[in-house]
């Protein structure tokens, strides 16, 4: 695991960690942040070759561990997956108070194209989130993990060509609005959609000046056989990258990226 960036925003200290798995047909990686830090968000990128390897999970496992997973689909295709994790503590070295931090998980019903939305209660603010496809057979892969319009996080997955009934889990990471106010911070979301539909859509969403990234999301906008996520991750302090691909059957699509940032008031 490598610490690739660290910076202060208001009364918070932010760290960005990254770790890459070994080559596998089913690559996975686990990032554990230092004591005292709590996860705000994260992402993943499949480093694939040949026929492709697709994201199945990028999600928190408690407040200090981030998981990223992927899989090949039918055709053998080994790859690595890189996990990205954004974590924070108070600038004085203490943890974000447990009463001001929370993770809500919502599981879908079993379906060929499962979708779930984890919603935070009143007084809380979505600062990040994640998604996990819970597959058992041929596979269910992610095509969406992004903030919703109801102070929430949305996760969507689908089987591909071969039928697979599965569930998907959405994870909404939140803090109390009062914590942001006391820390002198304001939160901002931005999204951007790629232009013409293509086989391997990609787009970068750049935050407005003054905002620093804490999480982001991605969604492929497909219409036919399906376009699936291969990347949703922070490129730098202001940029969130989203990538997708069709697989074995042509389905040109666009892709939407979300960037969530914090700034001093």
Buried (B, 14 or more C-beta within 10 A) or exposed (E): BEEEBEEEBBBBBBBBBBBBBEEBBBBBBBBBBEEBBBBBBBBBBBBBEEBBBBBBBBBBBEBBBBBBBBBBBEEEBBBBBBBBBBBBBBBEEEBBEEEBBBBBBBBBEEBEBBBBBBBBEEEBBBBBBBBBBBBEEBBBBBBBBBBBEEBBBBBBBBBBEEEBBBBBBBBBBBBBBEBBEEBEBBBEBBBBBBEEBBEBBBBBBBBEEEBBBBBBBBBBBBEEBBBBBBBBBBBBBBBBBBBBBBBBEEBBBBBBBBBBBBBBE
